[in-house]
């Protein structure tokens, strides 16, 4: 590390902590005006699209830290994992059809207990009602899918998996992921009005969601395209304004059940039928 500046030496010595701090600062800085406006600061006008923009914080932090830790080779590897690759087609398909199937089952369950969903709202948004459906879907996948997953599972998870089990790494990522959401509890109506028991369920969904995402990531050989699609599409379906209060809970229960099954089926070391995916050795030498 001779000749490196002090900040670069610190980031290389503590890459996951540095990534976390950077992701938080970038996202929270963008969300701050929105948070102030939601708390009644009348002098502050903040457009709702800042919620989307702030979600790019983990992506930017992941790219920067990949460059710091592994140079151009690491950034190129990160970019490759965002694109379609041979052998990942079934995982990309599953990333879309899985949430869609869970939504369909949840809709049937709701109908069976008397909460018939208004399917006209499927895939729509209460937060961005002015956006055409296709634009909203694209925005979800780009900002919430790639915006988050390039950081959480593109940089942090594979770096952690070099020295930790997949399950242990998933727990660390879950803690980082949960903490990143803190300002949104003052911005998003759904989080802001959540009762105490709801917070427990939300925390459980982050932990179990992290396990499922690790399984998908490792199984697909590190495909960030599959992760971005899964994250974005799941968010779209679970938050669809279909006027069935039970539907998100049923979908979350499906994710929890899958997360409990995965370690029993594959074991905690890899959480997949193949070896856990780590940052390539060439991408950690500073080359």
C-alpha positions in Angstrom: 0.0 0.0 0.0 3.0 2.3 -0.2 2.2 5.5 -2.0 -1.5 5.3 -1.4 -3.4 8.2 0.2 -4.7 7.7 3.7 -8.4 7.5 2.7 -7.6 4.7 0.2 -5.6 2.8 2.7 -8.5 3.0 5.2 -11.0 1.8 2.5 -8.8 -1.1 1.5 -8.3 -2.1 5.1 -12.0 -1.9 6.0 -13.8 -2.3 2.7 -17.3 -3.4 4.0 -17.4 -0.7 6.6 -16.2 1.9 4.1 -18.8 0.7 1.6 -21.6 0.9 4.3 -20.6 4.4 5.4 -20.5 5.6 1.7 -23.8 4.0 0.8 -25.5 5.6 3.8 -24.0 9.0 3.2 -25.0 9.0 -0.5 -28.5 7.8 0.0 -29.3 9.7 3.2 -27.9 12.9 1.7 -30.3 12.7 -1.2 -33.2 11.7 1.1 -32.6 14.5 3.6 -34.7 17.2 1.9 -37.6 14.7 1.4 -37.3 13.7 5.1 -37.4 17.4 6.2 -40.5 18.1 4.0 -42.3 15.0 5.4 -41.6 16.3 8.9 -43.4 19.5 8.3 -40.5 21.9 7.4 -42.7 24.2 5.3 -39.7 26.0 3.7 -38.5 22.7 2.2 -40.0 21.5 -1.1 -38.7 18.1 -2.1 -40.0 16.1 -5.1 -41.0 12.4 -4.5 -38.5 11.3 -7.2 -35.7 11.9 -4.6 -36.8 8.5 -3.1 -35.8 6.9 -6.3 -32.5 8.8 -6.7 -31.4 8.1 -3.2 -31.7 4.4 -3.8 -28.7 4.6 -6.1 -26.4 5.1 -3.1 -25.5 1.4 -2.7 -24.8 1.1 -6.5 -22.4 4.1 -6.5 -20.7 2.9 -3.3 -20.3 -0.6 -4.7 -18.7 0.7 -7.9 -16.4 3.0 -6.0 -15.3 0.3 -3.5 -14.8 -2.2 -6.3 -12.5 0.2 -8.0 -10.6 0.9 -4.7 -10.3 -2.7 -3.7 -9.7 -4.3 -7.1 -9.2 -1.7 -9.8 -10.5 -1.9 -13.3 -10.8 -5.7 -13.2 -13.2 -5.6 -10.3 -15.4 -2.9 -11.9 -15.4 -4.8 -15.2 -16.5 -8.0 -13.3 -19.2 -6.0 -11.6 -20.5 -4.8 -14.9 -20.4 -8.3 -16.4 -22.6 -9.6 -13.6 -25.3 -7.0 -14.4 -25.7 -8.4 -18.0 -27.3 -11.6 -19.3 -24.8 -14.5 -19.2 -24.7 -18.0 -20.4 -26.2 -20.4 -17.8 -28.2 -17.7 -15.9 -31.3 -17.7 -18.1 -33.3 -20.0 -15.8 -32.4 -17.9 -12.8 -33.4 -14.7 -14.5 -36.7 -16.3 -15.5 -37.2 -17.5 -11.9 -36.5 -14.0 -10.6 -39.5 -12.7 -12.5 -41.9 -15.6 -12.4 -41.2 -16.4 -8.7 -42.7 -13.1 -7.4 -45.5 -13.2 -10.0 -46.4 -16.7 -8.8 -46.3 -15.7 -5.1 -48.6 -12.8 -5.9 -51.1 -15.1 -7.7 -51.2 -17.5 -4.8 -51.5 -14.7 -2.3 -54.4 -13.2 -4.3 -56.2 -16.6 -4.2 -55.6 -16.9 -0.4 -57.0 -13.4 0.1 -60.1 -14.1 -2.1 -60.6 -17.3 -0.1 -60.8 -15.4 3.2 -63.1 -12.7 1.8 -60.5 -10.0 0.8 -61.0 -10.2 -3.0 -58.1 -8.2 -4.6 -58.8 -5.5 -7.1 -56.6 -6.9 -9.8 -56.8 -3.7 -11.8 -54.2 -2.3 -9.4 -51.7 -5.1 -10.1 -48.3 -3.8 -10.7 -49.3 -0.2 -10.1 -48.0 2.4 -7.7 -49.6 4.7 -5.1 -46.3 6.5 -4.6 -45.8 7.4 -8.3 -49.4 7.2 -9.8 -48.4 9.6 -12.6 -45.9 7.2 -14.1 -47.1 4.9 -16.9 -47.0 1.3 -15.8 -44.0 0.4 -18.1 -42.0 3.4 -16.8 -42.8 2.6 -13.2 -41.6 -1.0 -13.7 -38.4 0.1 -15.4 -37.8 2.7 -12.6 -38.3 0.0 -9.9 -35.8 -2.4 -11.5 -33.2 0.3 -12.2 -33.4 2.3 -9.0 -34.5 -0.3 -6.4 -33.2 -3.4 -8.2 -29.8 -2.4 -9.6 -29.5 0.6 -7.4 -29.5 -1.5 -4.2 -28.3 -5.0 -5.4 -25.1 -3.8 -7.1 -24.1 -2.7 -3.6 -25.6 -5.3 -1.2 -25.0 -8.4 -3.4 -22.6 -7.0 -5.9 -19.9 -5.9 -3.5 -20.7 -6.5 0.1 -21.9 -10.1 -0.1 -19.2 -11.7 -2.3 -16.5 -9.8 -0.3 -17.9 -11.1 3.0 -18.2 -14.7 1.5 -14.5 -14.8 1.0 -14.0 -15.4 4.7 -17.5 -16.2 6.1 -20.2 -18.7 5.4 -23.0 -17.7 3.1 -25.5 -17.6 6.0 -23.2 -15.5 8.2 -22.6 -13.1 5.3 -26.3 -12.9 4.7 -26.8 -11.7 8.3 -24.2 -9.0 8.0 -25.7 -7.8 4.7 -29.2 -7.9 6.4 -28.0 -5.6 9.2 -26.5 -3.1 6.7 -29.6 -3.3 4.5 -31.9 -2.6 7.5 -29.9 0.3 8.8 -29.9 1.9 5.4 -33.7 2.1 5.5 -33.8 4.3 8.7 -34.6 7.7 7.0 -37.4 6.0 5.1 -39.3 5.5 8.3 -39.9 9.3 8.3 -40.5 9.4 4.5 -42.6 6.4 3.5 -46.2 6.4 4.8 -46.2 2.6 5.0 -43.1 2.5 7.2 -43.9 5.7 9.2 -47.4 4.4 10.3 -46.2 0.8 11.0 -47.2 -0.5 14.5 -44.5 -2.1 16.7 -45.5 -5.6 15.7 -45.2 -4.5 12.1 -41.6 -3.5 12.8 -40.8 -7.0 14.0 -42.3 -8.4 10.8 -40.4 -5.9 8.7 -37.1 -6.9 10.3 -37.9 -10.5 9.8 -38.6 -9.8 6.1 -35.1 -8.1 5.7 -33.3 -11.1 7.4 -35.2 -13.8 5.4 -35.1 -11.7 2.2 -31.3 -11.5 2.6 -31.1 -15.3 2.8 -33.2 -15.8 -0.3 -31.2 -13.2 -2.2 -28.0 -15.0 -1.2 -29.4 -18.3 -2.4 -30.3 -16.7 -5.7 -27.0 -14.9 -6.0 -24.9 -18.0 -5.3 -27.1 -20.3 -7.4 -26.9 -18.1 -10.4 -23.1 -17.7 -10.2 -23.3 -14.1 -9.0 -25.9 -12.8 -11.5 -26.8 -9.2 -10.5 -29.4 -9.1 -13.3 -31.3 -11.9 -11.6 -31.0 -10.1 -8.2 -32.1 -6.8 -9.6 -35.1 -8.3 -11.4 -36.1 -10.3 -8.3 -35.8 -7.3 -6.0 -37.6 -4.9 -8.3 -40.4 -7.3 -9.4 -41.0 -8.5 -5.8 -41.3 -4.9 -4.6 -43.8 -4.1 -7.4 -46.1 -7.1 -6.7 -46.0 -6.9 -2.9 -46.8 -3.2 -2.9 -49.5 -3.3 -5.6 -52.6 -1.3 -4.6 -55.1 -4.1 -4.9 -57.0 -3.3 -1.8 -56.3 -6.5 0.0 -54.6 -5.8 3.3 -53.6 -9.5 3.8 -51.8 -9.9 0.5 -48.4 -8.4 1.5 -48.3 -10.6 4.6 -49.1 -13.8 2.6 -46.3 -12.9 0.1 -43.9 -12.2 3.0 -44.8 -15.5 4.6 -43.8 -17.3 1.3 -40.4 -15.6 1.4 -40.0 -16.5 5.1 -40.8 -20.2 4.4 -38.3 -20.3 1.5 -35.6 -18.7 3.7 -36.2 -21.3 6.4 -36.0 -24.1 3.9 -32.8 -23.0 2.1 -30.3 -23.6 4.9 -31.9 -27.0 5.7 -31.7 -28.0 2.1 -28.2 -26.7 1.2 -26.5 -26.0 4.5 -25.2 -22.7 5.8 -21.8 -22.7 4.1 -23.0 -22.0 0.6 -26.9 -21.7 0.8 -26.9 -23.2 -2.7 -26.2 -26.3 -4.6 -22.9 -24.8 -5.9 -20.1 -23.1 -4.0 -20.7 -19.6 -2.8 -19.7 -16.8 -5.2 -16.9 -14.6 -4.1 -15.0 -11.7 -5.6 -12.4 -13.2 -8.0 -8.8 -13.3 -6.6 -7.7 -11.0 -9.5 -10.2 -8.5 -8.4 -8.8 -8.1 -4.9 -5.2 -7.3 -5.7 -5.6 -3.7 -6.6 -4.7 -4.5 -10.2 
